[in-house]
């Protein structure tokens, strides 16, 4: 099953190759890009990314605002993909 194939530890490494930012919008966009990359390389493991978001929410005190902003970023991304 999917759950059995996802056993183990998820480790994320942020190399910070572009820039560092304290802006919630930038953090939300980073999560959106990670979500899209995760979905394109591991489409059967959506629940794994949900676990990433859950742990992010538990471990970062500013996560509530960033995760709300992520919803806004997702909506903009969907609108953009619909318009071409």
VMD Tcl script that builds the backbone (N, CA, C; Angstrom):
set m [mol new atoms 252]
animate dup $m
set s [atomselect $m all]
$s set {name element resname resid chain x y z} {
  {N N UNK 1 A 0.833 -1.190 0.000}
  {CA C UNK 1 A 0.000 0.000 0.000}
  {C C UNK 1 A 0.872 1.245 0.000}
  {N N UNK 2 A 0.236 2.365 -0.249}
  {CA C UNK 2 A 0.992 3.619 -0.277}
  {C C UNK 2 A 1.620 3.905 1.078}
  {N N UNK 3 A 0.863 3.721 2.154}
  {CA C UNK 3 A 1.383 4.001 3.491}
  {C C UNK 3 A 2.650 3.230 3.808}
  {N N UNK 4 A 2.670 1.960 3.413}
  {CA C UNK 4 A 3.854 1.144 3.667}
  {C C UNK 4 A 5.044 1.612 2.856}
  {N N UNK 5 A 4.802 2.084 1.630}
  {CA C UNK 5 A 5.915 2.520 0.791}
  {C C UNK 5 A 6.471 3.865 1.233}
  {N N UNK 6 A 5.745 4.557 2.109}
  {CA C UNK 6 A 6.199 5.873 2.571}
  {C C UNK 6 A 6.805 5.823 3.965}
  {N N UNK 7 A 7.028 4.657 4.483}
  {CA C UNK 7 A 7.620 4.562 5.806}
  {C C UNK 7 A 9.040 5.098 5.781}
  {N N UNK 8 A 9.440 5.737 6.867}
  {CA C UNK 8 A 10.782 6.285 6.960}
  {C C UNK 8 A 10.725 7.748 7.349}
  {N N UNK 9 A 11.811 8.394 7.180}
  {CA C UNK 9 A 11.950 9.787 7.597}
  {C C UNK 9 A 12.090 10.683 6.367}
  {N N UNK 10 A 11.372 11.801 6.383}
  {CA C UNK 10 A 11.490 12.790 5.318}
  {C C UNK 10 A 12.451 13.867 5.789}
  {N N UNK 11 A 13.446 14.145 4.989}
  {CA C UNK 11 A 14.418 15.183 5.320}
  {C C UNK 11 A 14.467 16.166 4.162}
  {N N UNK 12 A 14.236 17.439 4.453}
  {CA C UNK 12 A 14.298 18.481 3.433}
  {C C UNK 12 A 15.535 19.319 3.658}
  {N N UNK 13 A 16.189 19.655 2.586}
  {CA C UNK 13 A 17.371 20.504 2.655}
  {C C UNK 13 A 17.108 21.738 1.809}
  {N N UNK 14 A 17.218 22.899 2.415}
  {CA C UNK 14 A 17.047 24.158 1.689}
  {C C UNK 14 A 18.431 24.739 1.462}
  {N N UNK 15 A 18.877 24.715 0.219}
  {CA C UNK 15 A 20.204 25.207 -0.097}
  {C C UNK 15 A 20.247 26.729 -0.210}
  {N N UNK 16 A 19.096 27.382 -0.258}
  {CA C UNK 16 A 19.058 28.836 -0.326}
  {C C UNK 16 A 19.843 29.386 -1.499}
  {N N UNK 17 A 19.684 28.789 -2.667}
  {CA C UNK 17 A 20.490 29.176 -3.821}
  {C C UNK 17 A 20.094 30.535 -4.391}
  {N N UNK 18 A 18.849 30.909 -4.283}
  {CA C UNK 18 A 18.399 32.168 -4.889}
  {C C UNK 18 A 18.557 33.324 -3.906}
  {N N UNK 19 A 17.837 33.257 -2.826}
  {CA C UNK 19 A 17.866 34.359 -1.855}
  {C C UNK 19 A 17.218 33.892 -0.562}
  {N N UNK 20 A 17.484 34.623 0.482}
  {CA C UNK 20 A 16.814 34.385 1.749}
  {C C UNK 20 A 15.824 35.517 1.959}
  {N N UNK 21 A 14.658 35.170 2.484}
  {CA C UNK 21 A 13.619 36.168 2.672}
  {C C UNK 21 A 12.862 35.891 3.955}
  {N N UNK 22 A 12.414 36.942 4.566}
  {CA C UNK 22 A 11.579 36.822 5.757}
  {C C UNK 22 A 10.105 37.026 5.418}
  {N N UNK 23 A 9.791 37.263 4.154}
  {CA C UNK 23 A 8.426 37.550 3.723}
  {C C UNK 23 A 7.582 36.273 3.688}
  {N N UNK 24 A 6.379 36.356 4.253}
  {CA C UNK 24 A 5.467 35.205 4.247}
  {C C UNK 24 A 5.134 34.774 2.825}
  {N N UNK 25 A 4.950 35.731 1.932}
  {CA C UNK 25 A 4.644 35.428 0.532}
  {C C UNK 25 A 5.749 34.582 -0.095}
  {N N UNK 26 A 6.990 34.944 0.141}
  {CA C UNK 26 A 8.119 34.204 -0.425}
  {C C UNK 26 A 8.174 32.778 0.123}
  {N N UNK 27 A 7.894 32.640 1.406}
  {CA C UNK 27 A 7.894 31.305 2.010}
  {C C UNK 27 A 6.760 30.460 1.439}
  {N N UNK 28 A 5.600 31.086 1.225}
  {CA C UNK 28 A 4.465 30.375 0.644}
  {C C UNK 28 A 4.765 29.942 -0.783}
  {N N UNK 29 A 5.400 30.813 -1.550}
  {CA C UNK 29 A 5.765 30.458 -2.931}
  {C C UNK 29 A 6.765 29.307 -2.923}
  {N N UNK 30 A 7.720 29.334 -2.001}
  {CA C UNK 30 A 8.675 28.221 -1.891}
  {C C UNK 30 A 7.947 26.900 -1.612}
  {N N UNK 31 A 6.975 26.936 -0.701}
  {CA C UNK 31 A 6.214 25.726 -0.402}
  {C C UNK 31 A 5.414 25.271 -1.620}
  {N N UNK 32 A 4.869 26.220 -2.361}
  {CA C UNK 32 A 4.101 25.883 -3.562}
  {C C UNK 32 A 4.995 25.217 -4.611}
  {N N UNK 33 A 6.166 25.774 -4.812}
  {CA C UNK 33 A 7.109 25.191 -5.775}
  {C C UNK 33 A 7.514 23.785 -5.315}
  {N N UNK 34 A 7.769 23.630 -4.026}
  {CA C UNK 34 A 8.104 22.306 -3.489}
  {C C UNK 34 A 6.944 21.341 -3.693}
  {N N UNK 35 A 5.727 21.809 -3.443}
  {CA C UNK 35 A 4.551 20.961 -3.621}
  {C C UNK 35 A 4.416 20.506 -5.074}
  {N N UNK 36 A 4.610 21.421 -6.001}
  {CA C UNK 36 A 4.515 21.078 -7.427}
  {C C UNK 36 A 5.619 20.091 -7.815}
  {N N UNK 37 A 6.828 20.320 -7.333}
  {CA C UNK 37 A 7.942 19.410 -7.631}
  {C C UNK 37 A 7.674 18.032 -7.028}
  {N N UNK 38 A 7.188 18.030 -5.803}
  {CA C UNK 38 A 6.881 16.775 -5.120}
  {C C UNK 38 A 5.819 16.007 -5.896}
  {N N UNK 39 A 4.772 16.712 -6.321}
  {CA C UNK 39 A 3.686 16.071 -7.056}
  {C C UNK 39 A 4.113 15.545 -8.414}
  {N N UNK 40 A 5.044 16.241 -9.057}
  {CA C UNK 40 A 5.463 15.793 -10.385}
  {C C UNK 40 A 6.438 14.619 -10.313}
  {N N UNK 41 A 7.163 14.495 -9.224}
  {CA C UNK 41 A 8.123 13.394 -9.102}
  {C C UNK 41 A 7.582 12.222 -8.284}
  {N N UNK 42 A 6.596 12.479 -7.430}
  {CA C UNK 42 A 6.022 11.439 -6.569}
  {C C UNK 42 A 4.498 11.581 -6.533}
  {N N UNK 43 A 3.822 11.447 -7.677}
  {CA C UNK 43 A 2.380 11.698 -7.713}
  {C C UNK 43 A 1.557 10.779 -6.800}
  {N N UNK 44 A 2.071 9.607 -6.494}
  {CA C UNK 44 A 1.334 8.675 -5.642}
  {C C UNK 44 A 1.510 8.990 -4.154}
  {N N UNK 45 A 2.307 9.972 -3.844}
  {CA C UNK 45 A 2.663 10.237 -2.442}
  {C C UNK 45 A 2.159 11.588 -1.943}
  {N N UNK 46 A 0.949 11.981 -2.352}
  {CA C UNK 46 A 0.404 13.270 -1.916}
  {C C UNK 46 A 0.321 13.366 -0.400}
  {N N UNK 47 A -0.022 12.254 0.239}
  {CA C UNK 47 A -0.111 12.279 1.695}
  {C C UNK 47 A 1.250 12.563 2.336}
  {N N UNK 48 A 2.311 12.241 1.647}
  {CA C UNK 48 A 3.646 12.564 2.154}
  {C C UNK 48 A 3.865 14.061 2.217}
  {N N UNK 49 A 3.393 14.786 1.206}
  {CA C UNK 49 A 3.540 16.235 1.250}
  {C C UNK 49 A 2.629 16.844 2.311}
  {N N UNK 50 A 1.473 16.256 2.510}
  {CA C UNK 50 A 0.594 16.731 3.586}
  {C C UNK 50 A 1.284 16.585 4.938}
  {N N UNK 51 A 2.068 15.540 5.076}
  {CA C UNK 51 A 2.844 15.341 6.312}
  {C C UNK 51 A 3.906 16.429 6.443}
  {N N UNK 52 A 4.534 16.794 5.332}
  {CA C UNK 52 A 5.514 17.889 5.345}
  {C C UNK 52 A 4.840 19.163 5.856}
  {N N UNK 53 A 3.657 19.468 5.331}
  {CA C UNK 53 A 2.942 20.679 5.752}
  {C C UNK 53 A 2.520 20.602 7.219}
  {N N UNK 54 A 2.119 19.423 7.657}
  {CA C UNK 54 A 1.728 19.263 9.068}
  {C C UNK 54 A 2.905 19.545 9.993}
  {N N UNK 55 A 4.043 18.970 9.663}
  {CA C UNK 55 A 5.229 19.163 10.501}
  {C C UNK 55 A 5.701 20.616 10.427}
  {N N UNK 56 A 5.631 21.207 9.246}
  {CA C UNK 56 A 5.970 22.625 9.093}
  {C C UNK 56 A 5.084 23.461 10.026}
  {N N UNK 57 A 3.800 23.148 10.039}
  {CA C UNK 57 A 2.868 23.869 10.890}
  {C C UNK 57 A 3.166 23.721 12.371}
  {N N UNK 58 A 3.663 22.569 12.751}
  {CA C UNK 58 A 3.982 22.317 14.156}
  {C C UNK 58 A 5.323 22.906 14.575}
  {N N UNK 59 A 6.232 23.054 13.640}
  {CA C UNK 59 A 7.597 23.413 14.017}
  {C C UNK 59 A 7.965 24.873 13.770}
  {N N UNK 60 A 7.176 25.593 13.001}
  {CA C UNK 60 A 7.500 26.991 12.695}
  {C C UNK 60 A 6.407 27.886 13.249}
  {N N UNK 61 A 6.775 28.795 14.121}
  {CA C UNK 61 A 5.753 29.600 14.802}
  {C C UNK 61 A 4.992 30.528 13.866}
  {N N UNK 62 A 5.552 30.867 12.722}
  {CA C UNK 62 A 4.856 31.713 11.761}
  {C C UNK 62 A 4.121 30.932 10.686}
  {N N UNK 63 A 4.003 29.625 10.880}
  {CA C UNK 63 A 3.446 28.752 9.841}
  {C C UNK 63 A 1.986 29.054 9.524}
  {N N UNK 64 A 1.203 29.442 10.497}
  {CA C UNK 64 A -0.220 29.664 10.253}
  {C C UNK 64 A -0.422 30.700 9.153}
  {N N UNK 65 A 0.308 31.780 9.223}
  {CA C UNK 65 A 0.197 32.841 8.220}
  {C C UNK 65 A 0.731 32.360 6.878}
  {N N UNK 66 A 1.858 31.672 6.890}
  {CA C UNK 66 A 2.466 31.183 5.647}
  {C C UNK 66 A 1.551 30.163 4.970}
  {N N UNK 67 A 0.963 29.253 5.740}
  {CA C UNK 67 A 0.087 28.239 5.162}
  {C C UNK 67 A -1.191 28.867 4.603}
  {N N UNK 68 A -1.688 29.917 5.236}
  {CA C UNK 68 A -2.832 30.650 4.684}
  {C C UNK 68 A -2.427 31.307 3.368}
  {N N UNK 69 A -1.253 31.893 3.347}
  {CA C UNK 69 A -0.747 32.521 2.123}
  {C C UNK 69 A -0.542 31.467 1.035}
  {N N UNK 70 A -0.141 30.255 1.418}
  {CA C UNK 70 A 0.020 29.163 0.458}
  {C C UNK 70 A -1.294 28.904 -0.277}
  {N N UNK 71 A -2.404 28.957 0.434}
  {CA C UNK 71 A -3.706 28.766 -0.215}
  {C C UNK 71 A -3.920 29.829 -1.292}
  {N N UNK 72 A -3.547 31.081 -1.005}
  {CA C UNK 72 A -3.674 32.163 -1.985}
  {C C UNK 72 A -2.777 31.898 -3.195}
  {N N UNK 73 A -1.559 31.457 -2.945}
  {CA C UNK 73 A -0.615 31.168 -4.023}
  {C C UNK 73 A -1.149 30.027 -4.888}
  {N N UNK 74 A -1.707 29.003 -4.259}
  {CA C UNK 74 A -2.294 27.888 -5.009}
  {C C UNK 74 A -3.415 28.373 -5.930}
  {N N UNK 75 A -4.258 29.261 -5.414}
  {CA C UNK 75 A -5.360 29.775 -6.227}
  {C C UNK 75 A -4.833 30.564 -7.424}
  {N N UNK 76 A -3.821 31.367 -7.214}
  {CA C UNK 76 A -3.222 32.105 -8.332}
  {C C UNK 76 A -2.611 31.143 -9.339}
  {N N UNK 77 A -1.975 30.084 -8.851}
  {CA C UNK 77 A -1.378 29.093 -9.737}
  {C C UNK 77 A -2.423 28.363 -10.565}
  {N N UNK 78 A -3.545 28.027 -9.949}
  {CA C UNK 78 A -4.624 27.354 -10.679}
  {C C UNK 78 A -5.210 28.286 -11.734}
  {N N UNK 79 A -5.404 29.531 -11.356}
  {CA C UNK 79 A -5.952 30.514 -12.307}
  {C C UNK 79 A -5.015 30.680 -13.493}
  {N N UNK 80 A -3.717 30.766 -13.222}
  {CA C UNK 80 A -2.726 30.932 -14.284}
  {C C UNK 80 A -2.723 29.722 -15.208}
  {N N UNK 81 A -2.824 28.504 -14.634}
  {CA C UNK 81 A -2.797 27.314 -15.485}
  {C C UNK 81 A -4.082 27.196 -16.316}
  {N N UNK 82 A -5.193 27.721 -15.813}
  {CA C UNK 82 A -6.436 27.695 -16.574}
  {C C UNK 82 A -6.417 28.684 -17.734}
  {N N UNK 83 A -5.755 29.811 -17.529}
  {CA C UNK 83 A -5.697 30.844 -18.556}
  {C C UNK 83 A -4.622 30.573 -19.594}
  {N N UNK 84 A -3.689 29.717 -19.257}
  {CA C UNK 84 A -2.620 29.359 -20.195}
  {C C UNK 84 A -1.502 30.240 -20.011}
}
mol reanalyze $m
mol bondsrecalc $m
mol representation Tube
mol addrep $m
